[in-house]
Amino acid sequence: MPLIFAIFPLLFIEALTFWAVASWLGVGWALLLLFALMALGLVSAFVEMQRVGRLAAAQRISAGRLAGDYGLLTAGAILAGTPGIASSVVGLFLIFPPTRSLARRMLAAKLVKSIENLGVRSFEATNANRSTTSYGSFVDPEGQRSDEPAGEVIEESEIEEWTRNIRPEDFGGDSTGGKPGDRE
């Protein structure tokens, strides 16, 4: 269903454009213009892709610009090869170097803005944006470092002896199976 909403306006614009050109020039000239724009677009895309490839082979353009140019040239070739006067004109704008440069700059600015917004939204969604609470520290309150631990040290032998002689009463409960702290 969403594909219909994307294709229907395109078909409407193409039909309206063809009707306007046909009423201005005549149906025969409008058809000739349609096929001429398609052919010009496809040939121009082929020539420009070769030119950009030669520039890349000579290392005269950056990898980012190369990727952007090839993406825009591909989109332009697809639009120019699509039957329709309006799509062919838009495709030619993406193929010719001066207008392709403008489109690349506009799309790059939009991409940078969307990536920045993604970063801000991600930061706001994580706990990095929230204040943290400290529940203490594992350092000496006076800030002095000593070789002796600050608390009581329990030796392993004490733990072994305690586990051998363990009773339920050691945990605050009685031997009847009640919960610790239950008193009658």
Buried (B, 14 or more C-beta within 10 A) or exposed (E): EEEEEEEEEEEEBBEEBBEEBBEEEEEEEBBEBBEEBBEBBBEBBEEBBEEBEEBBEEEEEEEEBBEBBBEBBEBBBBBBBBEBBBBBBBBBBBBEEEBBBEBBEEEEEEEEEEEEEEEEEEEEEEEEEEEEEEEEEEEEEEEEEEEEEEEEEEEEEEEEEEEEEEEEEEEEBEEEEEEEEEEE
